C-alpha cells in the first residue's frame, strides 16, 4: 500500500463555518472529558496507603479498570443517546478524537513526551473522518458525512487510481483546509544507492553547505518579522480579554505566524529540490535537534527548522528516486576530508578549514559536508576516492 496526503482549501458557507465551530467545541469537550477520566484513574492509584492527601482524594474502587480507547468508545456510544450535542456530530469523528488521546498517552510512555494536557477554548483545531462515501469529490465539492457538500479550491489534480481513505478538516488563521489521505494498492520498492553522492551540512550562517562546494545562506524568517510580531503581541495584551478587538488582534498574530511558517516551508522545499538535481545519493547529519533547541542559540536553531527540512528532504528524495540516509554527526568539523586527520576543535568564528598536515584549504562547512559524504558512502559499502577539485567518486566494493 502507498499513501499520500493532498491538502486543499475549503470555501464553506457561513452556516457551514458555524457548524465547523460547533463541532470543534464538541470535540474539545469530548477530549477533555476522556482525559479527565484517565487522569482521575491515575491519581487514584498514586495515593499513599498510610497517608491521606490534604488537598484532594480520589476514591475509586480497586477493581476499576483503566480507561482505554475501547472502553471510552463504548461510554461515548451510551452518552450519545442522551446528549443532543454529541448526537449532532459524526460518531466516527468523535472516536478519532479519542484515538488522538490514546496516541498522546502512547507517545508519553514510549517517546518520553509530556503528560497530555487539557485543551482550552480555541485549541482544538481539527477533526477527521476515517470513512467517506463513494466518490466524495465531485465538481469542485467534497461530500463530508453529516455536513454535506462543501466547496473546495481545486488547486491541483489528484492522480487516478487512488482511493480516499480519510479526510481531516483543519482550521487555520487563513481559513479552513481539508487534508485527503489517498491510498494506492501498489508496492513501491525502496531506493538503492546509485549515481553521484552529495553530502549536506546544515548551519546558522550557511543554511546548507554541500560537498560539491555550493553554499546557501540562511534566511532569518522569524528575525526579520520579530519586530512586527512583538508589536502585534503588545496590542493583544492591551485589549480586554475575550472582547471582539482582542479576538481581531489575536487573528493578526496568528496570520503572521502562519506567514512565517509558510515562507520557511516553501524555502525548504525549493532547497530540497535543488539538492536532488542530478544526484543519486544524499547524506545528511543525524543531529540531536532537541539538544540544539535548548542551547544558547536555540532560538535561531528553531527558526532554521532543521528537523522539518530533513523530513522534507527525505520526502523529496523519495519522490525523485534519490537514496537518502543520515550518518553520524560527531566531529565532522574536526576531520580533514582529504587526509582523514583530526585537526581539533574550531571556534565558531573560524570559517576556513586549513589542514596543517596536507595543506587542504576550503570552507569549514564544505569540509564538514565532504566528511558527511565520505561517511555516507562508507555506510552503503562504497570505496571513497577524492578527486583534486574536491569531488568524490564512490566505487562499489567488490
Secondary structure, DSSP 8 states (H G I E B T S, - for coil): -EEEEEEEEE---HHHHHHHHHHHHHHHHHHHHHHHHHHHHHHHHSS-SS---SS------TT-----HHHHHHHHHHHHTT-HHHHHS-HHHHHHHHHHHHHHHHHHHHH---------TT---EEEES---TT-EETTEEEETTTEEEEEE--S---TT-EEEEEEEEEETTEEEEEEEEEES---------S-EEEEEE-SSEEEEETTS-EEE---HHHHHHHHHHHHHHHHHTS-TTSHHHHHHHHHHHHHHHHHHHHHHHHHHHHHHHHHTT-SEEEEEE--HHHHHTSTTHHHHHHHTHHHHHHHHHHHHHHHT-EEEEEE-TTTTSB-TTT--B-----TT--EEE-TTT--EEEHHHHHHHHHHHHHHHHTTEEEEE-TTS-EEEEE--
